[in-house]
């Protein structure tokens, strides 16, 4: 009867949002395509499960190796695992309150009796004596109103929170490695494009210089093209600086110092664009996203703490028993009659006045629960927005790449025609500068659009939870499955 009830609300997980889609407009079956590497059409497959090692879908051995190195060496995962172990140890410590506490003590003492008093017992006999006391004290606080059970429930929910924080750290780390690799590939592509532009402009400048020697163009024309070439060359060092910084980021992600850069390098041509994109059911997203599960665990913990605060306002019961022996010599402790003693006591305490302290603590617990509920709703909204934004980006990326590819082809043909006409003196340097500038912008935009498709594809896997429920790289003992005690 004493363990039958637990005050406070019984937690029920919030229901998933009652929506059937992430976007207000119906998703197309697939994106548009461009006739180039990374321009393949991508199909949206509703309900397709996400593999635990989703980054392998890019079919890059270098990327797989780098992710494995990050999982093995990056310190964020051991930190998250240690936090989870700490949370579970706190649960185990709190569960000890379900059982009695027994303390064994032994107290030897040497004493002197005051002999200057008037009563006979104190003034007669030797003043010095030794006393040995051995006893066992057992204390038990019955969890009558479930305050202890609610406290353990709250701590177990905190352990659940730490479990999903570990999954979030895993997902964030792997996603950051993929994003950093794609960004490195993008920068290498932009550097290559800039070097190609410099090469083209250098060849055009050679043509003008020969024409200048023949008196066909003015020196002002040559100077203008030289300025354009210098301007193109000036864009190269900032890109190289960004690449160096990106390499440092990748090195840090795999848990190394900057001087220990990895051997793996990334080009857009080495990555394969996944052509089937999973679109999880909206009702499943709340179970897949680690941040939503973490927010739910915090809500659960706050709910249990209301019961803790409620139980603190009700009578507190304590049972205490102690038994032992007292003697003048150790050998007499347990063998001599008359040295044993015992006490059995019960206590019920009820706070009758505390200036509203316990009441306000209960109200604070209720407010904390309401805060956690609002934060949970905010997390769910942000998660759905994240998925919707990524789906929009993927469609836009495909259209942008197709347009950028067409623009680059047209700009390249225009530049080739202009260069041929320049050799025959059919156009002036202004036409050449215009064609070169157009091609430069088109080529850089093409590389950036190509990289965006890879980056946003990785972002979709991250937004949908990353498939942590299908992970095979962690032994079962480290999956931290949590079963709440009844």
C-alpha positions in Angstrom: 0.0 0.0 0.0 2.9 2.4 0.8 4.4 2.0 -2.7 1.2 2.1 -4.6 0.9 5.8 -5.3 3.2 8.5 -6.6 2.0 12.1 -6.5 2.4 14.4 -9.5 1.6 13.9 -13.2 2.3 10.7 -15.0 4.3 11.6 -18.1 2.9 11.0 -21.6 5.1 11.7 -24.6 3.6 14.6 -26.7 1.8 13.5 -29.9 3.5 14.0 -33.2 2.2 17.0 -35.3 -0.8 16.1 -37.3 0.6 17.0 -40.7 1.2 14.9 -43.8 3.9 17.0 -45.5 6.8 19.3 -44.7 6.1 21.9 -47.4 2.9 23.7 -48.3 3.4 22.7 -52.0 3.5 19.1 -53.1 7.1 17.8 -53.7 8.0 16.8 -57.2 8.9 13.2 -57.9 12.4 14.3 -58.8 14.6 17.4 -59.3 15.7 18.7 -62.6 19.0 17.5 -64.1 22.0 18.9 -65.9 24.3 17.1 -68.3 27.4 17.2 -66.1 29.0 15.6 -63.1 26.8 16.2 -60.0 23.9 17.2 -62.3 22.0 14.0 -62.0 18.3 14.1 -61.1 17.5 13.2 -57.5 14.3 11.3 -56.6 12.4 12.0 -53.4 11.4 8.6 -51.9 8.7 9.0 -49.3 9.3 6.7 -46.3 12.7 5.5 -47.4 14.9 4.6 -44.4 18.2 6.3 -43.8 21.3 4.1 -43.4 23.4 4.6 -40.3 26.5 5.3 -42.4 24.7 7.6 -44.8 27.9 9.3 -45.9 28.9 6.1 -47.8 26.2 7.0 -50.3 28.6 9.6 -51.8 30.9 6.6 -52.8 34.1 8.3 -51.7 36.7 6.1 -50.0 38.5 9.3 -48.8 35.4 10.6 -47.2 34.6 7.3 -45.5 38.1 7.1 -44.1 38.0 10.7 -42.8 34.6 10.1 -41.1 36.0 6.9 -39.4 39.1 8.9 -38.2 36.8 11.6 -36.7 34.6 9.0 -34.9 37.7 7.4 -33.5 39.7 10.4 -32.5 37.4 13.5 -32.1 37.1 14.3 -28.3 33.5 15.3 -28.5 32.2 11.8 -28.5 34.2 10.5 -25.5 33.0 13.6 -23.6 29.3 12.9 -24.5 29.8 9.2 -23.5 31.3 10.3 -20.2 28.3 12.6 -19.6 26.0 9.7 -20.2 27.8 7.4 -17.8 27.7 10.2 -15.2 23.9 10.5 -15.7 23.4 6.8 -15.2 25.6 6.8 -12.1 23.4 9.5 -10.6 20.4 7.2 -11.3 22.0 4.3 -9.6 22.9 6.5 -6.6 19.3 7.8 -6.3 17.9 4.3 -6.5 19.7 3.5 -3.2 17.0 5.5 -1.5 14.6 2.6 -2.1 16.5 0.5 0.4 17.3 0.9 4.1 20.7 2.4 5.0 22.7 0.4 7.6 25.7 1.9 9.3 28.0 -0.1 11.6 30.0 1.8 14.1 32.5 1.1 16.9 33.4 3.7 19.4 36.1 3.2 22.0 36.6 5.9 24.6 38.8 6.6 27.7 36.9 8.6 30.3 37.5 10.2 33.7 34.7 10.7 36.2 34.4 14.0 38.1 35.3 13.2 41.7 34.5 16.6 43.2 30.8 16.2 43.2 28.7 15.4 46.3 26.7 12.3 45.2 28.3 9.0 46.1 28.3 7.4 42.6 30.6 10.0 41.3 33.0 10.3 44.2 33.6 6.6 45.0 35.7 4.2 43.0 38.4 4.8 40.5 37.8 7.9 38.3 39.2 6.4 35.1 37.3 3.9 33.0 37.2 2.6 29.4 34.0 2.1 27.4 33.6 0.2 24.1 30.4 0.6 22.1 29.6 -1.3 19.0 26.2 -0.9 17.2 24.3 -1.2 13.9 22.0 1.7 13.0 19.4 1.0 10.3 17.4 3.9 8.8 14.7 3.6 6.2 12.4 6.3 4.7 9.4 4.7 3.1 8.5 6.3 -0.2 4.9 6.7 0.8 3.9 9.4 -1.7 6.4 8.5 -4.4 8.8 11.5 -4.1 11.8 9.2 -4.3 10.4 7.4 -7.3 9.7 10.7 -9.1 13.3 11.8 -8.3 14.7 8.6 -9.9 12.3 9.1 -12.8 13.6 12.6 -13.3 17.2 11.4 -13.2 16.4 8.6 -15.7 14.9 11.1 -18.0 18.1 13.1 -17.7 20.1 10.0 -18.6 17.8 9.6 -21.6 18.6 13.3 -22.5 22.3 12.5 -22.3 21.8 9.5 -24.5 20.3 11.6 -27.3 22.9 14.3 -26.7 25.4 11.5 -27.6 23.5 10.7 -30.8 23.3 14.4 -31.6 27.1 14.7 -31.1 27.6 11.7 -33.4 25.3 13.2 -36.1 26.8 16.7 -35.8 30.4 15.4 -36.1 29.8 13.2 -39.1 27.7 15.9 -40.8 30.5 18.5 -40.1 33.1 16.2 -41.7 31.0 15.7 -44.8 30.2 19.4 -45.1 33.9 20.4 -44.6 34.9 17.8 -47.3 32.4 19.2 -49.7 33.5 22.8 -49.0 37.1 21.8 -49.6 36.1 20.2 -52.9 34.3 23.4 -53.8 37.3 25.6 -53.0 39.6 23.4 -55.0 37.1 23.7 -57.9 37.0 27.4 -57.6 40.8 27.6 -57.5 41.0 25.4 -60.6 38.4 27.6 -62.3 40.3 30.8 -61.4 43.6 29.3 -62.6 41.9 28.4 -65.9 40.6 32.0 -66.2 44.1 33.3 -65.5 45.4 31.0 -68.2 42.8 32.2 -70.7 43.4 35.9 -69.9 47.2 35.4 -70.1 46.8 33.9 -73.6 44.6 36.9 -74.6 47.1 39.3 -73.3 49.9 37.6 -75.4 47.7 38.2 -78.5 47.2 41.9 -77.7 50.9 42.4 -77.0 51.8 41.0 -80.4 49.1 43.2 -82.0 50.6 46.2 -80.1 54.1 45.4 -81.5 52.5 45.4 -85.0 50.8 48.7 -84.2 47.3 47.2 -84.5 46.2 48.2 -81.0 47.0 51.0 -78.6 49.1 50.6 -75.4 46.0 51.6 -73.5 44.2 48.5 -74.7 47.1 46.3 -73.5 47.2 48.0 -70.1 43.4 47.4 -69.7 43.8 43.7 -70.3 46.9 43.6 -68.0 44.7 45.1 -65.3 42.0 42.6 -65.8 44.6 39.8 -65.6 46.0 41.2 -62.3 42.5 41.4 -60.9 41.9 37.8 -61.7 45.2 36.8 -60.2 44.3 38.8 -57.0 41.2 36.5 -56.5 43.5 33.5 -56.2 45.2 34.1 -52.8 42.0 34.5 -50.8 40.7 31.2 -52.2 44.0 29.5 -51.3 43.7 31.0 -47.8 40.2 29.6 -47.4 41.4 26.2 -48.5 44.1 26.3 -45.9 41.6 27.2 -43.2 39.3 24.4 -44.4 42.1 21.9 -44.2 42.8 23.0 -40.6 39.1 22.5 -39.9 39.1 19.0 -41.3 42.3 18.2 -39.3 40.6 19.4 -36.1 37.4 17.4 -36.8 39.5 14.2 -36.9 41.1 15.0 -33.6 44.5 16.1 -34.8 46.6 19.2 -34.5 47.0 21.5 -37.6 50.5 20.1 -38.3 49.0 16.6 -38.7 46.8 17.3 -41.7 45.2 14.2 -43.2 46.4 12.7 -46.5 42.9 12.7 -47.9 42.0 15.5 -50.3 38.6 16.2 -52.0 37.5 17.1 -55.5 34.0 17.4 -56.6 34.7 14.9 -59.4 35.5 12.3 -56.7 32.1 12.5 -55.1 29.0 10.8 -56.4 25.6 12.5 -55.9 23.0 10.2 -54.2 20.1 9.9 -56.5 17.5 8.6 -54.1 16.7 10.9 -51.3 14.7 9.7 -48.3 11.8 11.8 -47.1 10.7 10.5 -43.7 7.0 10.6 -42.8 6.4 13.7 -40.6 5.0 11.6 -37.9 8.3 9.7 -37.7 10.5 12.8 -37.6 9.9 13.4 -33.9 11.3 10.0 -33.2 14.3 10.3 -35.5 15.7 13.7 -34.6 18.0 13.6 -31.5 17.3 17.2 -30.6 13.5 16.5 -30.4 14.1 13.3 -28.3 16.4 15.4 -26.1 13.7 18.0 -25.6 11.2 15.3 -24.8 13.5 13.8 -22.2 13.9 17.3 -20.6 10.1 17.6 -20.6 9.8 14.2 -18.9 12.4 15.2 -16.3 10.5 18.4 -15.5 7.2 16.5 -15.2 8.7 14.1 -12.6 10.1 17.0 -10.6 6.6 18.3 -10.1 5.9 15.1 -8.2 9.1 15.6 -6.2 8.0 19.0 -5.1 4.4 17.8 -4.3 5.7 14.9 -2.2 7.9 17.3 -0.2 4.8 19.1 1.0 3.3 15.8 2.4 4.2 14.0 5.6 7.7 12.5 5.7 8.1 9.0 7.3 11.3 7.6 8.8 11.9 4.3 10.5 15.1 3.9 12.6 16.4 0.9 14.5 19.7 0.4 16.2 21.2 -2.5 18.2 24.6 -3.0 19.8 26.5 -3.5 23.0 28.5 -1.5 25.5 31.2 -2.8 27.8 34.4 -1.8 29.6 36.4 -4.4 27.6 36.2 -5.5 24.0 36.0 -9.1 25.0 32.8 -8.3 27.0 30.9 -6.7 24.2 29.0 -9.7 22.9 29.6 -12.4 25.5 28.6 -10.7 28.8 25.0 -10.5 29.8 23.6 -7.0 30.3 25.8 -5.2 27.7 23.3 -5.3 24.8 20.9 -2.5 23.9 18.5 -1.8 21.1 16.1 0.9 20.0 13.3 0.9 17.4 11.7 4.2 16.5 9.4 5.7 13.9 8.9 9.3 13.0 6.3 11.2 11.0 7.1 14.9 10.2 4.8 17.4 8.6 5.8 20.9 7.8 3.3 23.3 9.2 4.9 26.6 8.5 7.8 27.5 6.2 6.6 30.9 4.9 5.4 29.3 1.6 8.8 27.8 0.7 7.5 24.4 -0.4 4.5 25.9 -2.1 6.7 28.1 -4.2 9.0 25.3 -5.0 6.1 23.4 -6.4 4.9 26.3 -8.4 8.5 26.7 -9.7 8.5 23.1 -10.8 5.2 23.6 -12.7 6.7 26.7 -14.4 9.8 24.7 -15.3 7.6 22.1 -16.9 5.7 24.7 -18.9 9.0 26.1 -20.0 10.2 22.7 -21.1 6.9 22.1 -23.0 7.3 25.4 -24.8 10.9 24.6 -25.7 9.8 21.2 -27.0 7.3 22.8 -29.3 9.9 25.2 -30.5 12.3 22.4 -31.2 9.7 20.5 -33.2 8.9 23.6 -35.2 12.5 24.3 -35.9 13.1 20.6 -37.0 10.2 20.7 -39.4 11.4 24.0 -40.8 14.9 22.6 -41.2 13.6 19.7 -43.3 11.4 22.0 -45.4 14.2 24.4 -46.0 16.5 21.6 -47.1 13.9 20.2 -49.5 13.4 23.6 -51.0 17.1 24.1 -51.3 17.6 20.7 -53.1 15.0 21.7 -55.7 16.5 25.1 -56.1 20.1 23.7 -56.3 19.1 21.5 -59.2 17.5 24.3 -61.1 20.4 26.6 -60.3 23.0 24.1 -61.5 21.1 23.5 -64.8 21.0 27.3 -65.4 24.6 27.7 -64.3 25.8 24.9 -66.6 23.9 26.5 -69.6 25.3 29.9 -68.7 28.9 28.6 -68.4 28.6 26.8 -71.8 27.2 30.0 -73.5 29.9 32.2 -71.8 32.7 29.9 -72.9 31.5 29.8 -76.5 31.2 33.6 -76.5 34.7 33.9 -75.1 36.1 31.5 -77.7 34.4 33.5 -80.5 35.6 36.8 -79.1 39.2 35.5 -78.9 39.2 34.3 -82.5 37.8 37.6 -83.6 40.4 39.4 -81.6 43.2 37.6 -83.4 41.8 39.0 -86.7 41.2 42.4 -85.3 37.5 42.1 -85.7 36.7 43.2 -82.1 38.4 45.5 -79.6 39.7 44.8 -76.1 36.4 45.9 -74.5 34.6 43.0 -76.1 37.3 40.7 -74.8 37.1 42.0 -71.3 33.4 41.7 -71.2 33.5 38.1 -72.5 36.3 37.1 -70.0 34.4 38.7 -67.1 31.2 36.9 -68.0 32.9 33.6 -68.3 34.8 34.0 -65.0 31.6 34.7 -63.1 29.8 31.8 -64.9 32.5 29.3 -64.2 32.8 30.2 -60.5 29.0 30.1 -60.2 28.9 26.7 -61.8 31.4 25.3 -59.3 29.5 26.8 -56.4 26.2 25.4 -57.7 27.7 22.0 -58.1 29.0 22.0 -54.6 25.7 23.2 -53.2 23.9 20.0 -54.4 26.3 17.8 -52.4 26.2 20.1 -49.4 22.4 20.3 -49.2 22.1 16.5 -49.9 24.2 15.9 -46.7 22.1 18.5 -44.9 18.9 16.6 -45.7 20.3 13.4 -44.2 21.2 15.4 -41.1 17.8 17.2 -40.9 16.1 13.8 -41.0 18.1 12.5 -38.1 21.0 10.8 -39.8 19.8 7.2 -39.4 21.4 6.8 -35.9 18.8 4.0 -35.3 20.5 1.9 -38.0 24.1 2.4 -36.8 26.3 -0.6 -37.0 29.6 1.0 -36.0 28.8 0.9 -32.3 28.8 -2.4 -30.3 25.4 -3.2 -28.6 26.8 -2.5 -25.2 27.5 1.1 -26.2 24.1 1.8 -27.7 22.9 3.0 -24.3 19.4 1.5 -24.6 17.4 2.8 -21.6 14.4 1.1 -20.1 12.7 3.1 -17.4 12.0 1.2 -14.2 8.3 0.8 -13.3 
